[in-house]
Amino acid sequence: MNIKEQTYFLIADRILGKSDSKIYVDWAVDMIQNGYDTENILILAGLDNSDTEEREKYFRESLDDLKIDYPDNEKELRSFYSNSLANKVVTGKISPQIGLRKMTELVYANNYSGEFLAFADLDEDIDYVKYSGQPLFNSGLTKKILTSL
């Protein structure tokens, strides 16, 4: 993933997944480790104990320094995020469980829109299978399948 893709994934995770603004600080540290050390990135990297507003300010200024536009089309951002998340699961960079959790967060962040609702259904089915042995939505889901994951 290039710097722009990495940054867009981070923005989408923050907006759609409702992660903490601390991820901007982690992003800045990662940028420094990769040779991008503008004044704003250096400041952002040191904002561990700062508030969200200040982190957001320096994150946006860091994007300006790197000539990366802040994406404002939420539909495109959701599409990019879901595709990137799927690629991370397929390549083993994150576990299927974390991928499912993040996709479920995406469903909740979008007020249960139909676009990704199947992920919330799958998440609920996993709980039902674990505790009652029977799924609600996916008839082929069994405890045996869950233990093999």
URPE-V256712 format. One record per residue. N is the residue number from 1. SS is DSSP state (H for helix, E for strand, L for the rest). PSI is psi as a letter, one per 30 degrees, with the letter a starting at -180 (none if undefined). D_CENTER is the distance of its C-alpha to the mean C-alpha in whole Angstrom. Layout:
n=N ss=SS psi=PSI d_center=D_CENTER
n=N ss=SS psi=PSI d_center=D_CENTER
This chain:
n=1 ss=L psi=k d_center=14
n=2 ss=L psi=l d_center=16
n=3 ss=H psi=e d_center=16
n=4 ss=H psi=e d_center=15
n=5 ss=H psi=e d_center=12
n=6 ss=H psi=e d_center=11
n=7 ss=H psi=e d_center=11
n=8 ss=H psi=e d_center=10
n=9 ss=H psi=e d_center=6
n=10 ss=H psi=e d_center=6
n=11 ss=H psi=e d_center=8
n=12 ss=H psi=e d_center=6
n=13 ss=H psi=e d_center=3
n=14 ss=H psi=e d_center=7
n=15 ss=H psi=e d_center=9
n=16 ss=H psi=e d_center=7
n=17 ss=L psi=f d_center=5
n=18 ss=L psi=h d_center=8
n=19 ss=L psi=l d_center=8
n=20 ss=L psi=k d_center=11
n=21 ss=L psi=f d_center=12
n=22 ss=H psi=f d_center=13
n=23 ss=H psi=f d_center=10
n=24 ss=H psi=e d_center=13
n=25 ss=H psi=e d_center=15
n=26 ss=H psi=e d_center=14
n=27 ss=H psi=e d_center=13
n=28 ss=H psi=e d_center=17
n=29 ss=H psi=e d_center=18
n=30 ss=H psi=e d_center=16
n=31 ss=H psi=e d_center=18
n=32 ss=H psi=e d_center=21
n=33 ss=H psi=f d_center=21
n=34 ss=L psi=g d_center=21
n=35 ss=L psi=g d_center=24
n=36 ss=L psi=j d_center=22
n=37 ss=L psi=i d_center=24
n=38 ss=L psi=l d_center=25
n=39 ss=H psi=e d_center=26
n=40 ss=H psi=e d_center=23
n=41 ss=H psi=e d_center=21
n=42 ss=H psi=e d_center=23
n=43 ss=H psi=e d_center=24
n=44 ss=H psi=e d_center=20
n=45 ss=H psi=f d_center=20
n=46 ss=L psi=g d_center=22
n=47 ss=L psi=h d_center=21
n=48 ss=L psi=e d_center=20
n=49 ss=L psi=g d_center=22
n=50 ss=L psi=l d_center=22
n=51 ss=L psi=l d_center=20
n=52 ss=H psi=e d_center=17
n=53 ss=H psi=e d_center=20
n=54 ss=H psi=e d_center=21
n=55 ss=H psi=e d_center=18
n=56 ss=H psi=e d_center=17
n=57 ss=H psi=e d_center=20
n=58 ss=H psi=f d_center=20
n=59 ss=H psi=e d_center=17
n=60 ss=H psi=e d_center=18
n=61 ss=H psi=e d_center=21
n=62 ss=H psi=e d_center=20
n=63 ss=H psi=e d_center=18
n=64 ss=H psi=e d_center=22
n=65 ss=H psi=e d_center=23
n=66 ss=H psi=f d_center=21
n=67 ss=L psi=h d_center=22
n=68 ss=L psi=k d_center=19
n=69 ss=L psi=k d_center=19
n=70 ss=L psi=j d_center=16
n=71 ss=L psi=k d_center=15
n=72 ss=L psi=f d_center=16
n=73 ss=L psi=j d_center=16
n=74 ss=H psi=e d_center=14
n=75 ss=H psi=e d_center=15
n=76 ss=H psi=e d_center=14
n=77 ss=H psi=e d_center=11
n=78 ss=H psi=e d_center=10
n=79 ss=H psi=e d_center=12
n=80 ss=H psi=e d_center=10
n=81 ss=H psi=e d_center=7
n=82 ss=H psi=e d_center=8
n=83 ss=H psi=e d_center=11
n=84 ss=H psi=e d_center=9
n=85 ss=H psi=e d_center=7
n=86 ss=H psi=e d_center=11
n=87 ss=H psi=e d_center=12
n=88 ss=H psi=e d_center=11
n=89 ss=H psi=e d_center=12
n=90 ss=H psi=e d_center=15
n=91 ss=L psi=f d_center=16
n=92 ss=L psi=g d_center=15
n=93 ss=L psi=f d_center=13
n=94 ss=L psi=l d_center=11
n=95 ss=L psi=l d_center=13
n=96 ss=H psi=e d_center=13
n=97 ss=H psi=e d_center=13
n=98 ss=H psi=e d_center=10
n=99 ss=H psi=e d_center=9
n=100 ss=H psi=e d_center=11
n=101 ss=H psi=e d_center=10
n=102 ss=H psi=e d_center=6
n=103 ss=H psi=e d_center=8
n=104 ss=H psi=e d_center=11
n=105 ss=H psi=e d_center=9
n=106 ss=H psi=e d_center=8
n=107 ss=H psi=e d_center=12
n=108 ss=H psi=e d_center=13
n=109 ss=H psi=f d_center=12
n=110 ss=L psi=g d_center=14
n=111 ss=L psi=h d_center=17
n=112 ss=L psi=h d_center=17
n=113 ss=L psi=l d_center=18
n=114 ss=H psi=f d_center=19
n=115 ss=H psi=e d_center=17
n=116 ss=H psi=g d_center=14
n=117 ss=H psi=f d_center=17
n=118 ss=H psi=f d_center=18
n=119 ss=H psi=e d_center=14
n=120 ss=H psi=e d_center=16
n=121 ss=H psi=e d_center=19
n=122 ss=H psi=e d_center=18
n=123 ss=H psi=e d_center=17
n=124 ss=H psi=e d_center=20
n=125 ss=H psi=e d_center=22
n=126 ss=H psi=e d_center=21
n=127 ss=H psi=e d_center=22
n=128 ss=H psi=e d_center=25
n=129 ss=H psi=e d_center=26
n=130 ss=H psi=e d_center=26
n=131 ss=H psi=f d_center=28
n=132 ss=H psi=f d_center=30
n=133 ss=L psi=f d_center=30
n=134 ss=L psi=k d_center=30
n=135 ss=L psi=l d_center=27
n=136 ss=L psi=e d_center=27
n=137 ss=L psi=e d_center=25
n=138 ss=L psi=j d_center=25
n=139 ss=L psi=f d_center=29
n=140 ss=L psi=f d_center=28
n=141 ss=L psi=k d_center=26
n=142 ss=L psi=l d_center=28
n=143 ss=H psi=e d_center=28
n=144 ss=H psi=e d_center=29
n=145 ss=H psi=e d_center=26
n=146 ss=H psi=e d_center=23
n=147 ss=H psi=f d_center=25
n=148 ss=H psi=f d_center=25
n=149 ss=L psi=none d_center=21
